[in-house]
C-alpha cells in the first residue's frame, strides 16, 4: 500500500483546524503523516497540533501558495492529499483517495466537490453553483482538464516532483489550487470524482467584501497564469499530446508532440 501524507495550510484558524484534525483521526484508512503548515499564526494552532500529535511546519512568507508548497515539499508520502482547515472529510475520505490513485497512473491527481456548511441558503448556493460550479466549468474549459480544488484533492508524489520548481510561491494573491492545476504537464491527468466530497465552510461567501476578495484574487491568478502560458497554447499542447498518445503505435511513435520550453 502506498504511504499517504495529508497537508493542511493554516493561519489563525485554530477552532476549525481542531475539528479537521479530529475528523482525520477517525479515518478508516489513517494517514501515515499529517503536516500542518502554519503561516505565522498567533492563536492556539501550535498547541492544537501538539495535542493532536501532528507535525507542524512554520512558514513566514505570507500567502497560501508558499504555505501549501512548503507542506508538499516536506511530505514523505507516495500520495499527498490536501485539505484546508475548514475542510470536513468524511470517514472514508483517505480510503477513497487511495483507491482512486492506486488504480491510476503515476502522474495522476484526483479531486472532488464540496458540501458547503454554515451561512444561509443563499450563501451556500453561491458557494456551490457560482464559485465551485464556475471553477470546474470555466477553469476546466480553459485548462482542457478538470482543475484541482484546494479543499479536496490529492496527487501522486511524482506530480509534485515535476512541478514544484515552477509553481508560484511568492504571490499571496494567487489561488494555489488554480496554479497547481495550470502547471500540470500534458502527460498528467486529473480525475474529477463527484463522489469524493468534503464539507467546506461557506464563510468566503458570507459577505460582499470576502467575495470581492476572492474575485480579485481570481483576476490576479488569471493574469499570472496566462502570462506563464496562454490558454490557447496550453489546450493545443494537450490536444497534441492526446493525439500522439492515440497514434503512438504509428510510424512516428518516438517523436514527442510537445516541444521543450
ZAMAR-744555 format. One record per residue (C-alpha): residue in three letters; y, z, x. Coordinates in steps of 0.1 Angstrom, whole numbers, padded with zeros to 4 digits, always signed. Example, Ala and Ser with C-alpha at 12.3 -4.5 7.8 and 13.67 -1.06 7.14 Angstrom:
BEGIN
ALA-0045+0078+0123SER-0011+0071+0137
// end
This chain:
BEGIN
UNK+0000+0000+0000UNK+0035-0008+0013UNK+0058+0021+0020UNK+0089+0024-0002UNK+0124+0037+0006UNK+0150+0044-0021UNK+0187+0041-0012UNK+0214+0058-0032UNK+0250+0053-0021UNK+0274+0080-0034UNK+0308+0096-0033UNK+0318+0128-0052UNK+0292+0123-0079UNK+0271+0154-0074UNK+0260+0161-0110UNK+0247+0126-0116UNK+0231+0125-0082UNK+0212+0157-0091UNK+0199+0140-0122UNK+0189+0108-0104UNK+0170+0128-0077UNK+0152+0149-0103UNK+0140+0117-0120UNK+0129+0102-0087UNK+0108+0134-0080UNK+0089+0126-0113UNK+0079+0090-0104UNK+0043+0080-0110UNK+0045+0063-0076UNK+0065+0087-0054UNK+0090+0072-0029UNK+0080+0075+0008UNK+0116+0084+0016UNK+0148+0088-0003UNK+0181+0083+0015UNK+0214+0094+0000UNK+0243+0077+0018UNK+0273+0100+0014UNK+0307+0083+0016UNK+0328+0113+0026UNK+0321+0134-0005UNK+0340+0166-0009UNK+0317+0181-0037UNK+0282+0196-0036UNK+0265+0164-0026UNK+0252+0178+0007UNK+0238+0209-0009UNK+0221+0189-0036UNK+0204+0167-0010UNK+0192+0197+0009UNK+0178+0213-0022UNK+0160+0181-0032UNK+0147+0177+0003UNK+0160+0142+0008UNK+0177+0126+0038UNK+0215+0124+0037UNK+0234+0100+0059UNK+0272+0105+0061UNK+0294+0073+0062UNK+0331+0074+0068UNK+0340+0037+0063UNK+0352+0035+0027UNK+0335+0015+0000UNK+0301+0008-0014UNK+0294-0022+0008UNK+0295-0002+0040UNK+0277+0028+0024UNK+0249+0008+0009UNK+0244-0013+0041UNK+0241+0019+0062UNK+0213+0031+0039UNK+0194-0002+0041UNK+0198-0002+0079UNK+0183+0033+0081UNK+0154+0026+0056UNK+0119+0026+0071UNK+0100+0013+0041UNK+0085-0021+0037UNK+0101-0022+0003UNK+0137-0010+0000UNK+0148+0000-0035UNK+0184+0006-0046UNK+0198+0028-0073UNK+0233+0042-0080UNK+0240+0079-0085UNK+0243+0073-0123UNK+0210+0054-0125UNK+0183+0070-0145UNK+0150+0054-0136UNK+0120+0057-0159UNK+0089+0075-0146UNK+0072+0042-0137UNK+0102+0025-0121UNK+0089+0025-0085UNK+0054+0017-0096UNK+0068-0013-0115UNK+0089-0024-0084UNK+0059-0021-0061UNK+0036-0040-0084UNK+0060-0070-0087UNK+0068-0072-0049UNK+0032-0068-0038UNK+0023-0099-0059UNK+0052-0118-0044UNK+0061-0134-0011UNK+0076-0116+0019UNK+0111-0129+0012UNK+0115-0116-0024UNK+0138-0093-0043UNK+0134-0080-0078UNK+0160-0068-0103UNK+0164-0060-0139UNK+0189-0050-0165UNK+0202-0016-0177UNK+0204+0005-0208UNK+0239+0020-0209UNK+0243+0056-0219UNK+0275+0076-0226UNK+0307+0064-0243UNK+0308+0050-0278UNK+0290+0020-0292UNK+0318-0004-0282UNK+0318+0008-0246UNK+0280+0004-0244UNK+0282-0031-0260UNK+0309-0041-0234UNK+0286-0030-0206UNK+0255-0047-0219UNK+0269-0080-0231UNK+0303-0086-0213UNK+0295-0071-0180UNK+0258-0074-0174UNK+0253-0104-0196UNK+0282-0122-0179UNK+0270-0112-0145UNK+0235-0125-0149UNK+0246-0157-0167UNK+0277-0168-0149UNK+0269-0155-0114UNK+0233-0167-0118UNK+0246-0202-0125UNK+0270-0202-0095UNK+0242-0190-0072UNK+0214-0211-0086UNK+0192-0179-0089UNK+0194-0145-0106UNK+0217-0121-0088UNK+0205-0086-0080UNK+0221-0057-0100UNK+0232-0029-0077UNK+0220-0001-0100UNK+0185-0015-0103UNK+0169-0037-0076UNK+0146-0037-0047UNK+0138-0061-0019UNK+0113-0067+0009UNK+0123-0054+0043UNK+0123-0090+0057UNK+0150-0100+0033UNK+0174-0073+0045UNK+0165-0080+0082UNK+0175-0116+0077UNK+0209-0110+0060UNK+0220-0076+0074UNK+0243-0092+0100UNK+0261-0114+0075UNK+0267-0091+0046UNK+0303-0077+0040UNK+0307-0042+0052UNK+0344-0038+0058UNK+0359-0047+0024UNK+0357-0019-0002UNK+0368-0043-0029UNK+0337-0065-0027UNK+0308-0059-0051UNK+0279-0053-0027UNK+0252-0065-0050UNK+0270-0098-0056UNK+0275-0101-0018UNK+0238-0094-0011UNK+0228-0120-0037UNK+0252-0146-0023UNK+0240-0142+0013UNK+0203-0148+0004UNK+0189-0180+0021UNK+0173-0208+0001UNK+0138-0197+0011UNK+0144-0163-0005UNK+0135-0155-0042UNK+0150-0132-0067UNK+0127-0122-0096UNK+0145-0111-0128UNK+0122-0089-0148UNK+0137-0078-0182UNK+0112-0050-0185UNK+0124-0034-0152UNK+0151-0013-0168UNK+0170+0018-0158UNK+0196+0039-0176UNK+0232+0034-0163UNK+0264+0052-0172UNK+0289+0032-0193UNK+0318+0051-0177UNK+0332+0020-0159UNK+0340+0005-0193UNK+0353+0037-0209UNK+0390+0029-0200UNK+0410-0002-0195UNK+0420+0009-0161UNK+0385+0012-0148UNK+0375-0020-0165UNK+0405-0038-0149UNK+0394-0023-0116UNK+0360-0040-0119UNK+0376-0073-0129UNK+0400-0071-0099UNK+0370-0064-0076UNK+0352-0094-0090UNK+0381-0117-0082UNK+0382-0104-0046UNK+0344-0109-0044UNK+0346-0145-0056UNK+0373-0153-0031UNK+0353-0137-0002UNK+0320-0153-0011UNK+0334-0188-0019UNK+0353-0188+0015UNK+0319-0180+0032UNK+0302-0208+0013UNK+0314-0229-0016UNK+0292-0225-0046UNK+0285-0263-0050UNK+0272-0265-0014UNK+0252-0234-0019UNK+0235-0248-0050UNK+0229-0281-0032UNK+0212-0263-0003UNK+0189-0245-0027UNK+0182-0278-0046UNK+0173-0295-0013UNK+0151-0266-0003UNK+0133-0267-0036UNK+0129-0304-0034UNK+0115-0302+0001UNK+0091-0274-0009UNK+0077-0296-0037UNK+0073-0325-0014UNK+0063-0307+0018UNK+0029-0325+0019UNK+0047-0358+0022UNK+0055-0378+0053UNK+0085-0356+0063UNK+0069-0322+0058UNK+0080-0309+0092UNK+0117-0315+0086UNK+0139-0287+0073UNK+0161-0296+0044UNK+0189-0272+0053UNK+0209-0277+0084UNK+0217-0246+0106UNK+0252-0234+0101
// end
